[in-house]
């Protein structure tokens, strides 16, 4: 470069690197490439085609971006809309107060001598209606290199200052991992350093002069490898001095042997044999590993099977123990039904023996004796049932009152339990305290002063007067009657019926809501007893069109079969349907008697594969696992057979054609028997009565 050119060019420093004139700076380490163009009062070179567009926003904010000169205004609008994350139709580009047409190119606009174009970036009226804003922070967050900055260089020796436009181009490289080590004491991991100059010059495709320091410095060092002059070398143990004064080496010498042919060399080395030995040993090692792995899996399977068998035995023993306890100390309706069923089975067996052994008058006498025994057993079970029912009545009433007095709870934000006290819960809790006091208060002994009991009755009377309920007048009269009887020194044991009636009325007042009229419950006429009963008092029979027999009439018939086994089968079916998410399955409509009919009448009480007739081990899984459970989509199998059946994908590959044909015939029979099931489902689900009829909270 001549001196004149040197005078025209001025040097400046950016981050420690010097560039002369306009050009590009590539930062060492391949972090970025910086293009520097100096704004001078002379014409821009024709080789530069990019136009720097300065967008003037509201509040005196300016953002700049470089575009090729052949870009149109519409393309610039789409690019800047992407930067601000708005739609292009919301933006308006103006120059000198006039809107710029979208088909015009940047080179045709008023570009300065430094290839800089000033445009106003505004929002349209539609954007203002939709509350769209231009966020500069969002622009810089989404801005990707290259970027443009302007560097002002102060003048020297009286020269004016100059503006230089610097374009930064990102050309980041990925440094590879070249190894490292870990400190054993501190466990700190160190990586070996890697240095690279970055992309080669041919990859930097920007026009103009380029100034880069992408170099690696090589340090050279000169050292002497030859002795400066000729001199002798002393060997201590490998040389001896000859008679003529020459040093002769006495170490090992190579002696030529006879020529060895290739066949002998290959036989001596025996490379193939060594390879076979290595392969044989390697296969033996693999075989040993496979044996050890298979043995470990076999031991694990044996242990798992033993655990499963132990768990099955434990569960069966627990179930038998529970059954024995329930038969010895019955408490629920199902347990008493099981006792009645046992009595019926005992009676049938005794009648069979009498018919086989006796005839005539002895037969009649034995039947009369059997009838007397049956009456005694039934009376004993009935007495026990009524006693349990009386004991549980007070407990059930107290639980209901406690539930009413509890605050309302629900799950709110972040799974937090929210409680809310309402006037009804506060009132119920206040009255519940008097209920407990009236129930647990000690009864005054005969001949003692009953003033404490009378004080409690007076306090309760003052509270009851404030309640608006039809039973308050009756309760007040009962309290007044007990006061008079206590003053007359009446025996407290004779007042127990009166006090039971008081507690019943007070519980009814607590359960009622003040200021709210009683809702009339839906009632239906029972076909047998001809009484109007609420709809929840009717049982569902899936093989008839409607529920028309109440629970009382059904229970009077008596249970002749232990329904607990079929109840467990139904619970297993419903549990499986819940896990599969099939809440609309027919399993939630049918009842225990329907399961009994399916097992006994359709599948004849045994497994279709093994003919196992143990009812406690039978199950009714899905036949086609992909479809919901129904009486015509189930199969009677044992528990182990059920586990294997549910894992099958293609049933025709594992079942014989004769078994498949038998199962299909059973399904056809079930479809004809339960033909009314679809109508029952439609009646009780679409009408909304299903939530009140035939649901048992202990089963579902």
N, C-alpha and C positions, 0 to 999 in steps of 0.2 A: 504494500500500500504506500502511495507517495505521501509527501508532506502535506499537500493540499487536502487530500482525503483525511489525513490524520487530524488536521485542524477542524474539519467539519464534524468529526465524530467526537463525542464527549463520553467519558467513562463515569459510571456510578456503581455503587455497591448495594446488593440486596442479599441479606443474611450471610454476609461474609464473602460473597462471590461477585466478581466484577464483570459487567457486561458493557459493551461498547455499542451505542446506537440502538436501533430497534432490532429485536430478534427474540429468541427463545432461550430460557434458562431451564435446564434440567437439574433438579436438586439431587445431590448425591444420595446413595442408598435407594434410589428408584422410588422415592416418596411421591414426588410430583414433578411436573415439567412446567416451567414458567416462561411464558412468551412476553417479551418486553418490546414495546414499540414506543418510540419517543415522539411526542407531539412537537413538531417543528413548523416553522413558518414556511416550509417548502412543500411541494406537492408530494402526495403519498405515492409510493411506488405502485406501479400497475399490477405487480404480482399479488398484492393483498386483495382478497375478494370479500372478507368478512366485514360486516357492518355492526358496530356496537350501538345497540338501542338502549337509550335511557328512558325508563318509564317513570313519569312524574305522577305520584299519587297525591291523595289529600294529605293535609298536615305537613306539607313540604317534605315528604318522603320520596326517595329516589332509589330505584333498583335498576341494575344494568345487566344486559345479557348480549352475547355475540351470536349473530345469525349470518348465514351465507347471503350474499347480495341478491341472489335470485329468488329468495323466499318472498311469498306474497304476504299481505297484511292479514289475511285469514289464517294462514299457517302460523304466523307470529301470535295471533290471538288464541289459537288452540293451544300453542305451547305455553304461553303465560297463564292461561286458564288452568292447565294441568298443574302448573307450579302452585297456584293459589287454591287448587282443588275446588273450582267452581265451574259452572257450565259456560262455554264460549259465548252463548247468546246474552249472558249478563254483562259482558265487557264491551266498552266503547273505546276506540283509539282515535284521538284527535291530534291535529298538528296545526298550531297557530289558530286555535279556536274553531277549526272546521273538522268535521269527521272525515277520516280517510277511507277511501273506497277499498273493499276487500280484495279486488283483483290486482291492485297496484303492487309493484315489487319494491323492496327496500332500496335498491339502487336507484330507482326513479324518484324517490322522495328527496327532500332537502337534506342531503348528507353533507356534512362539513368536510373540510380538507383532511381531517383526521379520521374519516370514516365513522363519524358519530352522528346518530340521528336521535332527536328529542321528540318523544311522543307523550301525550297525556293519556293516562289509563283511568277511565271513569266507569261507574256502574250505571246500568240502564234503569229505566223506571220500573221495569218488571222486577229487577233485582231488589230495588228499594221496597217494593211491596212485599216481597218474600223475605225481607230482612237478611239479605246476603251482604257480607262484609269482606273486605280484603285484609287479610291478616299477614303482616310482613314477617312475623315470627314463623308462621306456617310456611311462608315462601322460602325462608332461609333453611328451615328444617328439611324441606323436600328438595332443596337445591343440590344438585350433583355437579361435580367438577366437569368441564373447565369453568372457572370463575374469572371475573375481570375486576382488577383494582387499578386505580389511578395513583401514580407516585409523582409527587411534585419535587423537582430537583432545584434547589436554590442556585441562582447564577453566581458566577465568580468573575472577578475583574470587571465589575460593572455590567456584566451581561444579564439580561432578564431571566427570571426563573422559567423552567420548562415543565410541562406535564407529560408524564410517560404512562401509557396504558399497558398494564401488565396482565397477561392472560395466564392463568394457572391451569395446567392440564394434568389430570390425575392418571398416573401410569404406575400404580402400585404393583409390586411383585410379591409373590409368596415365597418366603424364605424356607427352604427345606430343613428338616431335622437331620443333623449330621452327627448325632451321638451325644453322649454325656456320661455323668457318673453321679452317684448318691453318696453323701457323707454318712458313714455308718453310725456315727455318734449323734449327730443332729438331725439325720434323716432328711437333709435338704438336698434337692435334686438340682444339679448344674448341667446346663446344655453347652455344647461346644458352639463357639461363635461362628457366624457365617456372614461373609461380605461379598457383595456382588454389585456391579456398577449399574445394573438396571437394563432396560431394553436397548437394543442396538440402535444405531443412528437411522437405519433404514426403516425402523418401525415408527419413528417420529415423522409423520407425514405432513406436517404443517409447513407451508412455504416460508421463505425468508431466511435470513442468517441465523445460525444456531450457535450458541456458546454454551459449552458443557464441560464439566470437570469429572465426567464419568470415567475415571482412570484408576488404575491400581499402581501404587508406587512399589518398585522393586529395588530392594537394597542390595547392592553388589559389594562383595568383600574379596580382596585378593590375598591369597596365602601361598606359601612356598611348599611344594610337594616333593622337590628333588634336593639332594644334598648339594652344597655349593661347590664341592671339589671331590675328586676321586679319592676314595679311601677304602681300606679293607674292612671286612665285617667279621667279627669273632663269633664262632659257634661253640658253645661250652660243651655240649654232650653229643652232638651229632657229627663232629669232625675229628679227625686224627691227623697229625703231622707226619708226612711221609719222609723218606730218607733224603729226598732232594729238596725238602723244605716246603713242599706244596701241601696244602690242606685238602684232605680227602674226606668226604662225608661218610660216616659209618652208620647212618640210620637205615631204615627199611628201604629196600630197592625193589623195583618191579622186575619180575622175571617172566619172560614170555612162556606161556603154556602151549599145548597142542591145540589145534583148531577144533572148535566144538560146533557140530552141525546144528541147524535150527530144530530138527526133531529131538535131538538130545537136550537142547536148551529148553524146549517146551516141556519135555518130559520131566526135566529136573525142576523147573519152576512149578509145573502142574497147576496152572492158573484155573483151568476148568474144575479140577477137583476142589480147589480152595473155594471157588464160587459155589459149587454144590454143597460143600460143608457149611458155608455161611447161610445159604438158602434153607438147608435142612434145620440148622439151629434156629434160624429166624422163624420158620414155620412152627417149630416146637414151642418157641416162646409165645407165639400168637395162640397156639392151641392151649397152652397152659393158662394164658390170660382168659381165653374164652371159657375154659373149664371153671376157673375161679369165679368169673362173673356169673356164669349159669348157676353154680352152686350157691352163690350169695342170693341170687334171685329166687332160687328154689327154697332156701331157708326163709327168706322174707315172705314168700307166698304161704309156706307152711305156718309161719307165725301168724300171718294175717287171717288164714282160714281158722286156726285155733282160736284166735280172738273173736272172730265172727261166731263160731260155734258156741264159745263161752257166753258171748253177749246174747245169743238166741236162747240158750238155756236159762240164763238169768232173767231175761224178759218173760219167758214162759212161766218160770217159777213165780215171778212177781205177779203175773196175771192170774195164775192159779190161786196164789195167796190172797190177792184182792177179791177174787170170786168167792173164796171161802169166807172171808171176812164179811162180804156183802150178804151172803146167804145166812150167816150167823147173826149179824147185826144189821139188818136192812134199814135204810133210811129214805131212799128215794122211791119214786113210783116205779121205775124200771126194776129195781131190786125186789120190790113186792110182787111185781108181775112175774119175775123169775120164780119166786116161791110158789105162786099159784100154778105156774106151769109145771113145776116139780110135783106138786100135789096131784095135778091132772095125770101126769105120766105114771105116778105111783098107783093111782086109781085104775088106769087102763091095764097095767100089769097084773094087779090083783084080780080084776075082773076076768082076765085071760086065764089065770090059774084056777079061779072058781069054776069057770066053764069047763075046764079040762078035768077037774077032780070030782065035782059034785053034780048032782042032778036031782030034780024034784024038791022035796021039802028042805033037805040040807042046803041045797043051793040057795033057796030063798032066805034061809037063816043067815048064811054067810054073807049074802048081799046086804041084809039089814045091818049086820055087824060092821061091814065095810062102810055103809052109809053113815053110821054113827061116828066111826073114826074120821071119815072125811069131814063131817060137820064140826067135830072138835078141832081138827087141824085148821079148817077155814076160819072158825071163830077165833082161835088163838092168833092167827096171822092178822085178822081184821082188827083185833084189840091192839095188837102191837102197832099196826099202821095208824090207827086213830091216836094213840098215845104220842107217837112220833110227830104226827101232824099237829097236835096241840102244842107240843114243845117248840116246834119250828115256827108256829104262827107268830108268837111274840118276837122271836128273833128276826123274822122277815119284816115285820112291821117296824121294828126299831131300825133296821138297816135302811129301809125306805125313808124314814124320817131323817136319819143322818145324811142320806144322800141329798134330800131336798134342802137341808140347811147348809150344805157346803157351797162355797163361792163358785161362780161360773169360771171354767178354765178352758183355754184354747191355746194352740201353738201360734206364736207370732213370728216376728222377724228374727232371723238368726236362731231359729229353733228354741226360742225362749218361751217358757210357760207363763201365760198371762192370766191373772186371777182378777175377777171383778165381783164386788159385793153389790147386790141389788136389794131394793127394799123387801122383796119377797124372801130372799135368803136370810136377811137379818131378822125379819119377823119369825120365820120358821125356827131359827136358832134360839130366839128369845122364848118362844113357846115350848121348844124342846127341853129347855132347862126345867120348866114347870112339869113337863111330862115325866122327866127323870125323877124329880123330887116327889111327885105324886106316886110314882111306881116304887121307888126305893125307900120311901119314908117308913120307919119302923111302926108297926101296928101297936097302939096302946093296949097294954094288958088289962084284963078285967079288974075293975076296982081302982084303977089309977086315973089320974087327972088327964083328960084328953085335950087340954088347952093347946098344946103344940100342934096337934093334928087340926084342930079347929082354926088356928091361926093360918095354917097353910091353905085351908079351904077358903078362908076369907080373902087371902091375898090372891088366890087363883080366881075368885069371883070378880074382884076388881079388874083383873086383866081380861077376863072373858067378856065383860060388858062392852069393852071397846071394839070387839070383833063383830064383823057383819057376816053372820052365817046362820042358816036356819037351825042348826043344832045347838046354838048358844043358849036358847031358852030351856031346852031339855037338859043341858048340862048344868045350868044354874039351878034348876029344880032338883036335880040329883045331888048337887053339893049341899043345898039347903036341907034335903031329907037326911043326908048323912050327919049334918050338924045336930039335927033334932034327935036322931038315934044315939049319937055319942053322948049328948046331954042326958039321955034317958039311961045311960050306963048299960047299953046293949052289948052283948058278946061280940067282939071284933070278928070272930070267925063267921058270924051270920051276915056280915057286911061285904064279904068277898064278891058276890054277884053284882052288888051295887057298884063296887069299885072297878070291876072289870068293865062295866058299861061306861063308867066315867072315862076310863083310859081310851076306850074305843071311840067315844065322841070327841075327846081331845085330839086323838090322832087324825080323825077325819077333818077337824078344823085346821090342823097344821097342814094337811095335804091340799086343802082348798086354797085358791088364790082370791084375795079380796077384790071386789069390784069387777070380777069377771064371771060372766054367766057360764054355767056348766054346759059343756058341749055334749050333744046327744050322740052317743056312739051308734054306729051302724049295727042293726040287728037282723037276724034271719030266723025263720021258723024251722025248728027241728022236725024232721019227718017222723021220728019215732015217739018222742015225748010230747010233741005238739006245743013246745014252749019257744018264746022268743029269746034268743041268746045272742050275745055279741059275736061278730064275725070271727074274732080270734079264738072263739071256743069251739070251732069246727075243725075237724081233721080233713086232710086232703087225701082223696082216693084217686089215683091216677087213671083208673080204669072206669071212671064214670064222668059224666059231663060237668057236674057241679058238686060242691061240698054241701051235703044236706043232713048229715048226722053229727050231732055234737059229741064232744069228748066224754061227757057223762054217760051217754047211752053206749058209747063204744067201750068204755071201761066196765060197764055192767055185764057185758058179754063174757068177760074173763079171758085171761091169756092161757092158751093151751100149749104154747110153744115158747121156749126160752128165746126171746128176740135179741138178746145181748150179742150173740155171735153175728147175726146179720147187721146189727147196729155197728159193730166194729168194721165189717166189710164196707158198709156205706161210708163210714168216716175215712177209711183208707182211700176210697175212690174220690171223695170230695177233697181230701188233702192233696192228692196227685193233681186234680184239676186246678186247684188254686196255684200250685207251683208252676203249672203250665200257662196260667193266665186265662183259662177258659171259664170265666165266671158266668157265662150264659149257657153252660152245659145242662143237660137234663139230669145230671147227678144231683143238682140242688132242688129238683122238683119231686123226685120219687122219695118214698119213705121206707121204713124198715120192712114193712109187710110186702112192698114191691120187690125189695131185694130178696126176701124169703121166697117169693114166687119165682123170681128169676133163677135162684140157685136150685130150688127143689123141683119146680115144674118144668123148666126149660132145659137146665143142665143136669137134672136128675141127681143133684147132690154129690157129684164127684168131678174130678179133674178130667178134662178132655184128652189129656196125654197119658197120665199115669194112673187114672181111675182111683186116685186117693180120695176117700170119703170123709176125712177128718175136717169137720166144719171150721174148726179153729185155725186151720192152715190154708183154707181156700181164700182166693181173692178174685176180683173181677176187673182186670186191667183192660185197657183199650185193645181192640183187635187191630185196627189200623191206627197207628200212633199219630199220624198226621191229621186225623179228624177228631172232633169232640166226642166225649164219651156219651153213649146212649145205650138203651137196652139191646139194640140191634148192632152195636159196635163194641161189644165186649166179649170176653172169653173166660171160662172158669178154669183157673190154674192154681197151683200151689205157690207158696212164696218164692221158692227157688226157681221154679219155672217162670214166674212173672219177671224176675230179674233178667233171665236169659231172653225172654220174649221181647222185652222192651228195647233190647240192643239190636234186634234184627231189622234190616233194611228191606230186603226182598223176602216176603213170606213164602212165596211159591218155591223158593230154593231150599227151604228147610222143612216144610210140612209136606206130607204125602198127599196125593190127590184125594184119597178117601177121607183123610182128616179135614181137608179143605171143604169137601162137599158136605160133610157132617156139620161143620161150623156154619156154613152158609144156610143150611136148613134150619139150624137153631135161630139164626138171625131172622129168617123169614117168619118163624113162629113168634118171636118176640115182637116183630113189627106188627103182626096181626093182633097180638094180645094187647099191646100198648098203642093201639090206633088212636085213642082219645088223648094221648099225651100232648100232641101238638095243640089241640084245642084248649086243654087245660093251661098250657103254657101261655097261649095267646090271651086267655081270659084273665089270668091273674097277673100277668106282667104288663099288658097294655092298659088294663083298667086301673091298676094301682092297688088292687085288693091283695096282691101277693104278699105285700109287706105286713099284712095283718093276719093272714090265714096260713096255717100249716108250717110256720117257722118255729124251730126249737133252738134257742140260743146255746144249749148244751151240746147240740149235735153239729150245727153249722160252724 
